[in-house]
Amino acid sequence: MDFNIGTSSGSRNRPKPATPRGGGGFAGWLMTAVAPFGENEEHAMDQALVELGLGDARLIRGEGAMLPMGFEPGSPQDLPMGTLVECHLSKATVDGTGIASAGVAWALCTTPEGDECAIVTTMSHQGPMEECEAELRRNLQRKLSNRDLELRKDDDGRALFECAVDEIEAQEGVHGVVLAALILPNSLNLGGSSGPTRSRNSGVSSIGGSLGGPTGLSGSGKSDFGF
């Protein structure tokens, strides 16, 4: 299998502005942060959240592969103090010795019925960022396959995919944390009952489903990832 999904974003605590796609979607962005000099793990974690721009936000940890319908890549924003923010977050820690890494990736895709959607995956790893990124990409492929999804491509045939990975090397006598995050400041306004749903048995798409987005189908192994 070819795991070359797009190109590596590398570490990203100040990401380049992404170009939003048309259609009135809801923006999210990738960030990474490294905090190598914590007095303890909690201290290092707080430092990393501040570096991410989330130090004054109230966080909702996103779980699951599916992103809100209408997700689009966007540019980082300053968030008002006390804002409630959904965040798909990966965290790795070190204490005295070793290297750890964390990564997150999203992909825009379509169902076999032609519905557009987006998925996300996260990865933490006790090792260098190159290993973390390779496993992150493999997990993204697995999630696409499990749901019979295909990557969407731009006009030049490039997969609409992005990842951010960073690493931390331990320092003697202190705690370190590395974070990678997909930040979705407006997603809690989404996820109502207007999205398409997919029947697990027939794969038929319909409008007005109660779950607000496509539900997963068991993977057929025939998805064209276009990586």
N, C-alpha and C positions, 0 to 999 in steps of 0.2 A: 504494500500500500504506500502511496505517496503522501507524506505528512507535510508537504510544503504548502501550508495554507497561507497565502499572502506573504508578507515580509514581517520580520520581527520588529516590534516597537521598541524593545529594550526597556531600560529603566525610564520611568516617566513621572517625575514629580512636578514637571511643568510641561504638559503635553502640547504639541502643536495643535492649533485650531483645526477641527475636523470640518468638512463641508457637509452641512445638513442636506438631506434629500428633500424634494418637494413633497407636499401632501399633508402639511399641518400636523406632523408627528410630534412626539415628546422626546426631548433631548436628554442624553446621558453622556458621561465622559469617563475615561480611564485615568487613574492616577496611581502612582506608587510613592512610598515614603520609607525612609530608613531612619531609625532612632537607635544609635549604637551605645549610648552612655546612660542607660537608666539605672537608678539606684535599686530598682526591682522591676519585675516584668510589668506591673501595673503602671509604674512611672514611665517606662519606655513606650508602652502602648499609648499612653496619653500624649506623649511627645509626638509620636507618629501620626496620631489623629489630627493634632494641631497642624502638622506639616501638610497633611492631606487637604486642609481647609475644612475639616469636620470637627474641630475642637469645640465649637460652640453649638453644634447641631445635636438634635435628639435622633438617634439612629434606630432604624428598623432593619435588621439583618435579613436580606432577601434569601430565600431558599427555593430550590427547584430550578429547572433549566429554562423555563419559558419567561421571556421578558414581556412587559405590557404591550398590547397591540398598539402599533403606531410608533414604536421605538425608532429613534434616529440618532446617529452620532452628533454630538454637539460640542461646544467649547465650554471650558470651565467658567463658573460663575461664583461670585461672592455670595454666600448664603447668610441671610439674616440670623442673628442670635436666636436660638430656640427653635429653629426650623426643624420640622419633622421630615427626615430624609430616608428613603430606601437606599440601601447600599449592599451590593454583592461584594463581600470582603473576604480576602484570603490573608492569613496571618501566619508567620513563621518566627520562631524565637531562637536565640542562642544565649548561652550562659557560660562564659569563660573560655570555651573552645568551639571550633567548628565553623561551618558556613551553612546558612539557611537561605531559602529563597521562596518567593511568593509570586503568583501570577493570576491574571484574570483575562478572559477573552470573550468577545461577543461575535456573532455572525448573523447576518440577515439571510433569510431563507424562505422557501415556499413549500407548501404541502403538495402532495400529488394532485389535489383538487384545484391548485392555483392560488390558494390563500397565502398572503404574505405575512411573515412572522419573524421573530428574532429569538435567539437562544443565547445563554451565557454559561460559562463554566469557570471554576476557580481551582487553584492548585497551590498547596504548600508542600515544601520539599526540604529535607535535611541534606542539602548539597548545593552545587552551583546552579546559577540561573539557566544555563544552557540545558541541563537535565530537566529542570522544572518546566521550561518552555516546550521541550519535546513531549513530555507527558501531558501538558496542558492541551496541546494540539491533538494528541491522540484521544484525550477525553472528549474534546469537541467533536471529533469524528464519530465517536461512539454515540454521543447524544443525538447527532444527526441521524445516524443509522437506526437507532431505537425508535425514532419517530417518523421514519421514511421521508425525511426532509432533504431538500437540495439547496445548496448555496445559491443565493442570488449573485449576479455579476453586473459590473458597470458596463458602459458602452464600449470599453476597451477589452472586455472579457476577463477583467480581474475580479476575483472573489471579494464580496463585500464582508470583510472580516478584519478584526483588529485585536491585538493583544498587547498587554503591558506586563513585564516581568522585572523584578529587581532582587537583589541579594544583599545579605549582611554578613560580615565576618566578625566573629566574636573578639571582644577586647577583654583582657584580664581584669577580673574583679568587678565587672559591670554586666548588666543585662542588656540585650539588644533585641529589637523587634523590627521586622520588615513587613509592610502592608502593601497589598495591591487591591484596588477597588474599582468597581463600576458604580458611579454615583448617579442616582436617578432622583433629582429633587422634586419632580412633579408627578411621579408615578403613582402616588397614593390617591390621585384624582382619577386613576384609570381602573380597568379591570371590572367594569360593570357587566351588564348582560347583553351588550350589543355586538359582541364579537362572534365570529363563526365557531362552530363546534364540529368535531369529527367523531363519527361513530367508530368505536373500537372494533366492531364486527364488520362493518361494511365500508368504512372509510368515506362515507358520504358527508359532504359539507352542508351545513345549514346555518341560517342566520337567527340570532336571538337566543343562543344557548345560555344556560344558566351559569356557566363557568367563565364566560367572558373571553374565551380564546380557544384555539384548537386543543383538544385533548390528545395525548400521545397514543400512537398506534404501536403495536409490537413491530420491531424492525423486520423488514423483508430481506435485508442484505443486498438490495438492488439499488439503493440510493446512489445518485451520481453527485459526488461531492465537488468535482471540478477543482480539486486542489492542485 
